[in-house]
Protein backbone atom coordinates (compact mmCIF):
# COMPACT_ATOMS: atom_id res chain seq x y z
CA UNK A 1 0.00 0.00 0.00
CA UNK A 2 2.26 2.83 -1.23
CA UNK A 3 1.74 6.28 0.30
CA UNK A 4 0.07 9.03 -1.61
CA UNK A 5 2.11 12.02 -2.67
CA UNK A 6 3.13 14.16 0.26
CA UNK A 7 2.21 11.58 2.90
CA UNK A 8 4.46 9.90 5.45
CA UNK A 9 4.18 6.51 7.09
CA UNK A 10 5.42 4.94 10.29
CA UNK A 11 4.68 1.76 12.17
CA UNK A 12 2.83 2.20 15.42
CA UNK A 13 5.04 1.77 18.46
CA UNK A 14 4.93 -1.43 20.48
CA UNK A 15 2.24 -0.50 23.02
CA UNK A 16 0.01 0.86 20.28
CA UNK A 17 0.51 -2.21 18.09
CA UNK A 18 -0.64 -4.40 20.97
CA UNK A 19 -3.69 -2.35 22.00
CA UNK A 20 -7.32 -3.05 21.04
CA UNK A 21 -8.24 -1.94 17.53
CA UNK A 22 -11.82 -0.84 17.93
CA UNK A 23 -13.01 2.73 18.43
CA UNK A 24 -13.72 4.28 21.81
CA UNK A 25 -16.45 6.89 21.89
CA UNK A 26 -17.68 9.50 24.33
CA UNK A 27 -20.62 11.85 23.93
CA UNK A 28 -20.45 15.37 25.37
CA UNK A 29 -23.89 16.73 26.26
CA UNK A 30 -24.42 20.48 25.82
CA UNK A 31 -27.52 22.69 25.95
CA UNK A 32 -27.94 24.60 22.68
CA UNK A 33 -30.17 27.30 21.21
CA UNK A 34 -32.14 25.59 18.43
CA UNK A 35 -32.05 28.74 16.30
CA UNK A 36 -28.24 28.59 16.16
CA UNK A 37 -27.72 25.04 14.97
CA UNK A 38 -26.18 26.11 11.67
CA UNK A 39 -23.75 28.42 13.50
CA UNK A 40 -22.75 25.65 15.90
CA UNK A 41 -22.23 23.17 13.04
CA UNK A 42 -20.09 25.59 11.01
CA UNK A 43 -17.97 26.51 14.03
CA UNK A 44 -17.31 22.89 14.98
CA UNK A 45 -16.40 22.04 11.38
CA UNK A 46 -13.97 24.94 11.16
CA UNK A 47 -12.45 24.09 14.54
CA UNK A 48 -11.83 20.52 13.36
CA UNK A 49 -10.18 21.81 10.19
CA UNK A 50 -7.75 23.88 12.27
CA UNK A 51 -7.18 20.97 14.62
CA UNK A 52 -6.28 18.70 11.69
CA UNK A 53 -3.84 21.30 10.38
CA UNK A 54 -2.20 21.94 13.76
CA UNK A 55 -2.22 18.32 14.93
CA UNK A 56 -1.84 16.11 11.82
CA UNK A 57 -1.67 12.99 13.99
CA UNK A 58 -5.36 13.47 14.85
CA UNK A 59 -6.22 13.52 11.14
CA UNK A 60 -4.02 10.53 10.39
CA UNK A 61 -5.15 7.28 8.82
CA UNK A 62 -4.37 3.75 9.97
CA UNK A 63 -4.21 0.49 8.08
CA UNK A 64 -3.35 -3.10 8.92
CA UNK A 65 -0.73 -5.06 7.01
CA UNK A 66 -1.11 -8.71 6.07
CA UNK A 67 1.26 -9.51 8.97
CA UNK A 68 -1.18 -7.92 11.44
CA UNK A 69 0.74 -4.72 12.09
CA UNK A 70 -0.74 -1.24 12.05
CA UNK A 71 0.78 1.61 10.06
CA UNK A 72 0.06 5.30 10.63
CA UNK A 73 -0.15 7.50 7.54
CA UNK A 74 -0.15 11.29 7.79
CA UNK A 75 -0.82 13.81 5.03
CA UNK A 76 -1.66 17.49 4.75
CA UNK A 77 -4.63 16.41 2.64
CA UNK A 78 -6.31 14.45 5.43
CA UNK A 79 -9.08 15.90 7.53
CA UNK A 80 -10.95 14.73 10.62
CA UNK A 81 -14.22 13.22 9.35
CA UNK A 82 -17.25 15.18 10.55
CA UNK A 83 -20.98 14.67 10.04
CA UNK A 84 -24.31 15.83 11.36
CA UNK A 85 -26.28 12.69 12.19
CA UNK A 86 -30.06 12.97 11.80
CA UNK A 87 -32.21 11.67 14.62
CA UNK A 88 -33.55 8.16 14.30
CA UNK A 89 -36.98 8.12 12.66
CA UNK A 90 -36.85 11.90 12.63
CA UNK A 91 -37.79 12.03 16.32
CA UNK A 92 -35.69 14.46 18.28
CA UNK A 93 -34.85 13.83 21.90
CA UNK A 94 -35.75 16.55 24.37
CA UNK A 95 -32.54 17.81 25.98
CA UNK A 96 -34.16 19.07 29.18
CA UNK A 97 -35.84 15.69 29.65
CA UNK A 98 -32.50 13.94 29.08
CA UNK A 99 -30.89 16.24 31.63
CA UNK A 100 -33.69 15.64 34.13
CA UNK A 101 -33.06 11.89 33.76
CA UNK A 102 -29.30 12.59 34.14
CA UNK A 103 -28.45 11.30 30.67
CA UNK A 104 -29.25 7.59 31.14
CA UNK A 105 -26.74 5.16 29.63
CA UNK A 106 -29.14 3.39 27.27
CA UNK A 107 -29.47 6.65 25.32
CA UNK A 108 -25.87 6.13 24.19
CA UNK A 109 -26.07 2.46 23.24
CA UNK A 110 -26.75 2.51 19.50
CA UNK A 111 -25.45 0.59 16.47
CA UNK A 112 -23.82 3.73 15.09
CA UNK A 113 -21.53 3.89 18.13
CA UNK A 114 -20.29 0.34 17.56
CA UNK A 115 -17.82 1.12 14.80
CA UNK A 116 -15.88 -1.92 13.56
CA UNK A 117 -12.16 -1.99 14.22
CA UNK A 118 -9.20 -2.18 11.86
CA UNK A 119 -9.34 -4.90 9.24
CA UNK A 120 -6.64 -6.61 7.22
CA UNK A 121 -6.05 -5.46 3.63
CA UNK A 122 -7.35 -7.00 0.42
CA UNK A 123 -10.85 -7.40 1.71
CA UNK A 124 -14.10 -5.54 1.49
CA UNK A 125 -14.33 -2.58 3.87
CA UNK A 126 -15.84 -4.64 6.69
CA UNK A 127 -16.33 -8.32 5.79
CA UNK A 128 -19.81 -9.60 6.51
CA UNK A 129 -21.42 -6.20 7.04
CA UNK A 130 -24.72 -5.43 5.37
CA UNK A 131 -25.45 -2.44 3.16
CA UNK A 132 -27.22 -0.91 6.19
CA UNK A 133 -24.01 -1.23 8.19
CA UNK A 134 -22.07 0.55 5.45
CA UNK A 135 -24.60 3.39 5.44
CA UNK A 136 -23.99 3.78 9.18
CA UNK A 137 -20.27 4.39 8.64
CA UNK A 138 -19.93 6.03 5.19
CA UNK A 139 -17.02 8.26 6.21
CA UNK A 140 -15.11 5.75 8.30
CA UNK A 141 -12.67 4.47 5.71
CA UNK A 142 -11.64 4.65 2.09
CA UNK A 143 -13.38 1.69 0.46
CA UNK A 144 -10.51 1.12 -1.96
CA UNK A 145 -7.56 1.13 0.41
CA UNK A 146 -8.97 0.37 3.88
CA UNK A 147 -7.67 3.47 5.64
CA UNK A 148 -9.25 4.16 9.02
CA UNK A 149 -9.21 7.62 10.64
CA UNK A 150 -7.46 8.13 13.95
CA UNK A 151 -10.43 10.27 14.98
CA UNK A 152 -13.87 11.20 13.76
CA UNK A 153 -16.55 13.51 15.13
CA UNK A 154 -20.29 13.84 14.69
CA UNK A 155 -23.12 15.78 16.26
CA UNK A 156 -26.78 15.09 16.82
CA UNK A 157 -29.20 17.82 17.84
CA UNK A 158 -31.86 17.37 20.49
CA UNK A 159 -34.55 19.93 21.19
CA UNK A 160 -32.58 22.50 23.15
CA UNK A 161 -29.35 20.52 23.05
CA UNK A 162 -26.32 19.30 21.15
CA UNK A 163 -24.75 15.85 21.54
CA UNK A 164 -21.11 15.92 20.42
CA UNK A 165 -19.71 12.43 19.72
CA UNK A 166 -15.94 11.86 19.70
CA UNK A 167 -14.57 8.63 18.18
CA UNK A 168 -10.92 7.70 18.70
CA UNK A 169 -9.16 4.61 17.39
CA UNK A 170 -8.04 2.59 20.42
CA UNK A 171 -4.94 1.36 18.56
CA UNK A 172 -3.40 4.76 19.20
CA UNK A 173 -5.40 6.23 22.11
CA UNK A 174 -6.25 5.47 25.72
CA UNK A 175 -8.06 7.48 28.40
CA UNK A 176 -5.11 9.86 28.79
CA UNK A 177 -5.06 10.42 25.03
CA UNK A 178 -8.81 11.08 25.14
CA UNK A 179 -8.17 13.94 27.55
CA UNK A 180 -5.50 15.39 25.26
CA UNK A 181 -7.85 15.25 22.26
CA UNK A 182 -10.77 16.85 24.11
CA UNK A 183 -8.59 19.68 25.43
CA UNK A 184 -7.07 20.28 22.01
CA UNK A 185 -10.46 20.27 20.29
CA UNK A 186 -12.01 22.49 22.96
CA UNK A 187 -9.15 24.96 22.65
CA UNK A 188 -9.69 25.17 18.89
CA UNK A 189 -13.32 26.17 19.45
CA UNK A 190 -11.98 28.98 21.65
CA UNK A 191 -9.19 29.97 19.23
CA UNK A 192 -6.73 29.32 22.04
CA UNK A 193 -3.16 28.24 21.40
CA UNK A 194 -1.95 25.20 23.30
CA UNK A 195 0.93 22.79 23.48
CA UNK A 196 -0.13 19.25 24.30
CA UNK A 197 1.44 15.83 23.59
CA UNK A 198 1.30 14.87 19.92
CA UNK A 199 3.71 11.96 19.24
CA UNK A 200 2.75 8.30 19.19
CA UNK A 201 6.37 7.27 19.73
CA UNK A 202 7.94 6.99 23.18
CA UNK A 203 11.25 8.73 23.81
CA UNK A 204 12.93 5.62 25.17
CA UNK A 205 15.25 2.96 23.80
CA UNK A 206 12.73 0.29 23.02
CA UNK A 207 12.64 -3.00 21.16
CA UNK A 208 11.26 -3.04 17.65
CA UNK A 209 8.26 -5.26 17.06
CA UNK A 210 9.40 -8.73 16.07
CA UNK A 211 9.73 -9.71 12.42
CA UNK A 212 9.94 -13.40 13.26
CA UNK A 213 8.07 -16.01 11.30
CA UNK A 214 4.95 -17.34 12.97
CA UNK A 215 6.75 -20.64 13.53
CA UNK A 216 9.38 -18.90 15.66
CA UNK A 217 7.46 -18.26 18.89
CA UNK A 218 9.72 -19.74 21.57
CA UNK A 219 10.94 -16.38 22.91
CA UNK A 220 7.42 -14.95 22.83
CA UNK A 221 6.01 -17.95 24.71
CA UNK A 222 8.72 -17.70 27.36
CA UNK A 223 8.06 -14.00 27.94
CA UNK A 224 4.27 -14.44 28.06
CA UNK A 225 4.71 -16.86 30.96
CA UNK A 226 6.35 -14.03 32.92
CA UNK A 227 3.27 -11.87 32.34
CA UNK A 228 0.44 -14.02 33.71
CA UNK A 229 -2.27 -11.50 32.89
CA UNK A 230 -1.56 -12.16 29.20
CA UNK A 231 -2.20 -15.17 26.99
CA UNK A 232 -1.36 -16.23 23.44
CA UNK A 233 -4.27 -16.10 21.01
CA UNK A 234 -3.51 -18.64 18.30
CA UNK A 235 -6.63 -17.59 16.39
CA UNK A 236 -5.20 -14.05 15.91
CA UNK A 237 -8.31 -12.53 17.50
CA UNK A 238 -6.27 -9.90 19.35
CA UNK A 239 -4.49 -7.80 20.18
CA UNK A 240 -5.47 -7.45 23.82
CA UNK A 241 -8.70 -9.36 23.42
CA UNK A 242 -9.84 -11.92 26.01
CA UNK A 243 -9.07 -15.62 25.92
CA UNK A 244 -12.47 -17.26 25.59
CA UNK A 245 -13.07 -20.56 27.36
CA UNK A 246 -14.48 -23.43 25.29
CA UNK A 247 -18.23 -23.87 25.53
CA UNK A 248 -20.81 -21.67 27.18
CA UNK A 249 -23.14 -19.14 25.64
CA UNK A 250 -21.69 -16.41 23.40
CA UNK A 251 -21.62 -12.99 25.05
CA UNK A 252 -23.85 -11.64 22.30
CA UNK A 253 -26.62 -14.06 23.29
CA UNK A 254 -26.68 -12.90 26.92
CA UNK A 255 -29.21 -10.25 27.90
CA UNK A 256 -27.13 -7.33 29.23
CA UNK A 257 -27.84 -3.94 30.72
CA UNK A 258 -25.93 -0.93 32.03
CA UNK A 259 -26.66 1.42 34.90
CA UNK A 260 -24.80 4.33 36.47
CA UNK A 261 -24.41 4.19 40.25
CA UNK A 262 -23.87 7.64 41.72
CA UNK A 263 -21.67 7.96 44.82
CA UNK A 264 -21.53 11.35 46.52
CA UNK A 265 -18.27 12.75 47.80
CA UNK A 266 -19.67 12.57 51.32
CA UNK A 267 -20.60 8.89 50.93
CA UNK A 268 -17.15 8.06 49.58
CA UNK A 269 -15.54 9.99 52.44
CA UNK A 270 -17.48 7.86 54.92
CA UNK A 271 -16.50 4.68 53.05
CA UNK A 272 -12.85 5.67 53.04
CA UNK A 273 -12.96 6.57 56.74
CA UNK A 274 -14.58 3.23 57.57
CA UNK A 275 -11.83 1.39 55.70
CA UNK A 276 -9.12 3.48 57.37
CA UNK A 277 -10.49 2.75 60.83
CA UNK A 278 -10.94 -0.98 60.21
CA UNK A 279 -7.37 -1.24 58.86
CA UNK A 280 -6.03 0.94 61.71
CA UNK A 281 -4.22 3.08 59.17
CA UNK A 282 -3.00 6.64 59.63
CA UNK A 283 -4.28 7.70 56.21
CA UNK A 284 -7.53 7.21 54.41
CA UNK A 285 -7.30 5.09 51.24
CA UNK A 286 -8.02 6.66 47.87
CA UNK A 287 -11.57 6.88 46.60
CA UNK A 288 -10.51 4.67 43.68
CA UNK A 289 -9.24 1.73 45.72
CA UNK A 290 -12.16 2.02 48.14
CA UNK A 291 -14.72 2.00 45.33
CA UNK A 292 -12.89 -0.82 43.55
CA UNK A 293 -13.00 -2.95 46.71
CA UNK A 294 -16.70 -2.29 47.21
CA UNK A 295 -17.45 -3.02 43.55
CA UNK A 296 -15.49 -6.24 43.23
CA UNK A 297 -17.12 -7.66 46.35
CA UNK A 298 -20.75 -6.92 45.56
CA UNK A 299 -20.62 -7.26 41.78
CA UNK A 300 -18.84 -10.60 42.05
CA UNK A 301 -21.48 -11.89 44.44
CA UNK A 302 -24.27 -10.70 42.14
CA UNK A 303 -22.67 -12.34 39.11
CA UNK A 304 -21.88 -15.66 40.78
CA UNK A 305 -25.41 -15.95 42.12
CA UNK A 306 -27.02 -15.44 38.72
CA UNK A 307 -24.79 -15.81 35.68
CA UNK A 308 -23.48 -19.42 35.63
CA UNK A 309 -26.92 -20.75 34.75
CA UNK A 310 -27.16 -18.18 31.94
CA UNK A 311 -23.69 -18.41 30.43
CA UNK A 312 -22.73 -21.99 31.29
CA UNK A 313 -19.41 -20.72 32.71
CA UNK A 314 -18.71 -21.71 36.32
CA UNK A 315 -16.71 -19.38 38.60
CA UNK A 316 -13.14 -20.08 39.60
CA UNK A 317 -11.77 -20.26 43.14
CA UNK A 318 -10.52 -16.65 43.14
CA UNK A 319 -12.17 -13.41 42.22
CA UNK A 320 -10.07 -11.33 39.83
CA UNK A 321 -10.19 -7.53 39.80
CA UNK A 322 -8.61 -6.21 36.61
CA UNK A 323 -7.42 -2.65 37.19
CA UNK A 324 -6.32 -0.54 34.22
CA UNK A 325 -3.21 1.31 35.39
CA UNK A 326 -1.90 4.40 33.60
CA UNK A 327 1.89 4.15 33.85
CA UNK A 328 2.77 7.55 32.36
CA UNK A 329 4.06 8.78 35.73
CA UNK A 330 5.29 5.39 36.90
CA UNK A 331 8.01 4.66 34.34
CA UNK A 332 10.51 6.29 31.98
CA UNK A 333 10.78 9.64 33.74
CA UNK A 334 10.12 12.44 31.25
CA UNK A 335 9.72 10.11 28.28
CA UNK A 336 5.94 10.52 28.06
CA UNK A 337 5.87 14.33 28.15
CA UNK A 338 5.01 14.46 24.43
CA UNK A 339 3.45 11.00 24.16
CA UNK A 340 0.01 10.59 22.62
CA UNK A 341 -0.63 6.87 22.72
CA UNK A 342 -1.51 3.90 24.86
CA UNK A 343 0.11 3.85 28.30
CA UNK A 344 -2.19 1.55 30.25
CA UNK A 345 -1.48 -1.95 31.53
CA UNK A 346 -3.63 -4.35 33.53
CA UNK A 347 -2.85 -5.10 37.16
CA UNK A 348 -4.78 -8.06 38.51
CA UNK A 349 -5.82 -8.43 42.15
CA UNK A 350 -6.74 -12.02 42.97
CA UNK A 351 -8.87 -12.60 46.04
CA UNK A 352 -10.19 -15.93 47.42
CA UNK A 353 -13.90 -16.13 46.80
CA UNK A 354 -14.66 -16.67 50.47
CA UNK A 355 -12.94 -13.37 51.29
CA UNK A 356 -15.02 -11.60 48.66
CA UNK A 357 -18.22 -13.06 50.11
CA UNK A 358 -17.19 -11.99 53.60
CA UNK A 359 -16.46 -8.46 52.38
CA UNK A 360 -20.07 -8.09 51.24
CA UNK A 361 -21.37 -8.50 54.79
CA UNK A 362 -18.61 -7.15 57.01
CA UNK A 363 -16.80 -3.81 56.81
CA UNK A 364 -13.66 -5.28 58.33
CA UNK A 365 -13.34 -7.89 55.57
CA UNK A 366 -14.11 -5.19 52.99
CA UNK A 367 -11.32 -3.03 54.39
CA UNK A 368 -8.85 -5.91 54.05
CA UNK A 369 -9.34 -5.92 50.28
CA UNK A 370 -8.03 -2.37 49.85
CA UNK A 371 -4.33 -3.06 50.67
CA UNK A 372 -4.42 -6.00 48.25
CA UNK A 373 -5.70 -3.76 45.46
CA UNK A 374 -3.17 -1.06 46.28
CA UNK A 375 -0.34 -3.60 46.30
CA UNK A 376 -1.22 -4.96 42.85
CA UNK A 377 -1.45 -1.44 41.40
CA UNK A 378 1.88 -0.45 42.97
CA UNK A 379 3.57 -3.35 41.17
CA UNK A 380 3.24 -1.34 37.96
CA UNK A 381 6.66 0.31 37.90
CA UNK A 382 9.30 0.67 35.21
CA UNK A 383 10.43 -2.95 35.48
CA UNK A 384 6.82 -4.12 35.16
CA UNK A 385 6.31 -1.95 32.07
CA UNK A 386 9.59 -2.99 30.44
CA UNK A 387 8.79 -6.66 30.92
CA UNK A 388 5.41 -6.27 29.18
CA UNK A 389 6.98 -4.17 26.44
CA UNK A 390 9.58 -6.85 25.77
CA UNK A 391 6.90 -9.52 25.63
CA UNK A 392 4.80 -7.53 23.17
CA UNK A 393 7.81 -6.78 20.99
CA UNK A 394 8.60 -10.48 20.73
CA UNK A 395 5.19 -11.37 19.30
CA UNK A 396 5.48 -12.54 15.67
CA UNK A 397 2.05 -11.00 15.11
CA UNK A 398 0.56 -8.49 17.60
CA UNK A 399 -2.86 -10.09 17.15
CA UNK A 400 -1.50 -13.05 19.13
CA UNK A 401 -1.27 -10.94 22.31
CA UNK A 402 -4.37 -11.61 24.41
CA UNK A 403 -5.50 -11.06 27.99
CA UNK A 404 -5.91 -14.07 30.21
CA UNK A 405 -9.56 -13.96 31.20
CA UNK A 406 -13.00 -14.68 29.82
CA UNK A 407 -15.48 -11.82 30.45
CA UNK A 408 -18.21 -14.43 30.88
CA UNK A 409 -16.42 -15.70 33.99
CA UNK A 410 -18.61 -14.43 36.85
CA UNK A 411 -15.71 -13.90 39.23
CA UNK A 412 -13.99 -11.36 36.94
CA UNK A 413 -14.48 -7.58 37.07
CA UNK A 414 -12.73 -5.13 34.74
CA UNK A 415 -12.50 -1.84 36.65
CA UNK A 416 -11.27 1.44 35.19
CA UNK A 417 -11.50 5.20 35.69
CA UNK A 418 -11.86 8.08 33.23
CA UNK A 419 -12.84 10.49 35.99
CA UNK A 420 -10.12 13.05 35.25
CA UNK A 421 -10.20 12.71 31.47
CA UNK A 422 -11.73 15.66 29.68
CA UNK A 423 -14.62 16.99 31.75
CA UNK A 424 -12.73 20.20 32.56
CA UNK A 425 -11.87 20.96 28.93
CA UNK A 426 -13.42 24.29 27.98
CA UNK A 427 -15.49 24.98 24.86
CA UNK A 428 -16.88 27.99 23.01
CA UNK A 429 -19.60 26.93 20.56
CA UNK A 430 -22.16 29.37 19.13
CA UNK A 431 -25.57 28.81 20.67
CA UNK A 432 -24.11 26.84 23.59
CA UNK A 433 -24.43 28.90 26.79
CA UNK A 434 -21.89 26.89 28.83
CA UNK A 435 -18.15 26.30 28.56
CA UNK A 436 -18.23 22.74 29.90
CA UNK A 437 -20.62 19.89 29.07
CA UNK A 438 -23.42 18.95 31.43
CA UNK A 439 -22.27 15.33 31.24
CA UNK A 440 -19.91 13.02 29.37
CA UNK A 441 -21.19 9.55 28.58
CA UNK A 442 -19.46 6.43 27.26
CA UNK A 443 -21.09 5.34 23.99
CA UNK A 444 -20.96 1.82 22.53
CA UNK A 445 -22.86 -0.41 20.16
CA UNK A 446 -23.94 -2.74 22.98
CA UNK A 447 -23.59 -3.16 26.73
CA UNK A 448 -20.57 -5.08 27.99
CA UNK A 449 -20.32 -7.79 30.62
CA UNK A 450 -18.52 -7.54 33.95
CA UNK A 451 -17.22 -4.00 33.49
CA UNK A 452 -17.20 -0.93 35.72
CA UNK A 453 -15.98 2.49 34.58
CA UNK A 454 -15.81 5.73 36.59
CA UNK A 455 -17.08 8.31 34.11
CA UNK A 456 -15.43 11.70 33.46
CA UNK A 457 -16.41 14.42 35.92
CA UNK A 458 -15.25 17.94 36.66
CA UNK A 459 -12.58 18.46 39.25
CA UNK A 460 -15.03 20.24 41.55
CA UNK A 461 -17.78 17.63 41.18
CA UNK A 462 -19.41 16.38 44.38
CA UNK A 463 -20.07 12.91 42.98
CA UNK A 464 -18.56 9.98 41.15
CA UNK A 465 -20.55 8.08 38.53
CA UNK A 466 -19.77 4.37 38.17
CA UNK A 467 -21.04 2.91 34.89
CA UNK A 468 -21.59 -0.84 35.41
CA UNK A 469 -22.49 -3.33 32.67
CA UNK A 470 -23.80 -6.77 33.65
CA UNK A 471 -26.29 -9.41 32.69
CA UNK A 472 -29.85 -8.32 33.44
CA UNK A 473 -30.18 -10.87 36.24
CA UNK A 474 -26.90 -9.90 37.90
CA UNK A 475 -27.83 -6.21 37.70
CA UNK A 476 -31.14 -6.92 39.39
CA UNK A 477 -29.34 -8.80 42.17
CA UNK A 478 -26.89 -5.93 42.60
CA UNK A 479 -29.65 -3.32 42.82
CA UNK A 480 -31.36 -5.41 45.51
CA UNK A 481 -28.15 -5.72 47.54
CA UNK A 482 -28.84 -3.49 50.55
CA UNK A 483 -25.23 -3.32 51.74
CA UNK A 484 -24.18 -2.11 48.28
CA UNK A 485 -27.05 0.33 47.99
CA UNK A 486 -26.36 1.91 51.38
CA UNK A 487 -23.35 3.62 49.79
CA UNK A 488 -25.15 4.52 46.54
CA UNK A 489 -26.92 7.86 46.38
CA UNK A 490 -29.05 7.04 43.31
CA UNK A 491 -29.13 4.98 40.11
CA UNK A 492 -29.22 6.45 36.59
CA UNK A 493 -30.86 4.19 34.04
Secondary structure, 3 states (H helix, E strand, C coil): CCCCCCCEEEECCHHHHCCCCCEEEEEEEEECCHHHHHHHHHHHHHHHHHHHHHCCCCCCEEEECCCCCEEEEECCCCCCEEEECCCHHHCCCEHHHHHHCCCCHHHHECHHHCCCCCCECCCCCCCCCCHHHHHHCCCCECCCCCCEECEEEEEEEEECEEEEEEEEECCCCCHHHHHHHHHHHHHHHCCCCCCCCCECCCCCCCCCCCCCCCCCCHHHHHHHHCCCCEEECCCCCCCCEECCCCCCCCHHHCCEEEEEEEEEHHHHHHHHHHHHHHCCCCCCCCHHHHHHHHHHHHHHHHHHHHCHHHHCCCCCCEEEEEEEEECCCCCCCCCCCCECCCCEEEEEEEEEHHHHHHHHHCHHHHHHHHHHHHHHHHCCCHHHHHHHHHHHHCCCCHHHEEECCCCCCCCEEEEEECCCCCCCCCCCCCCCCCCCCCEEEECECCCCCCEEEECCCCCCCCEEEEEEEEEHHHHHHHHCCHHHHCCCCEEEC
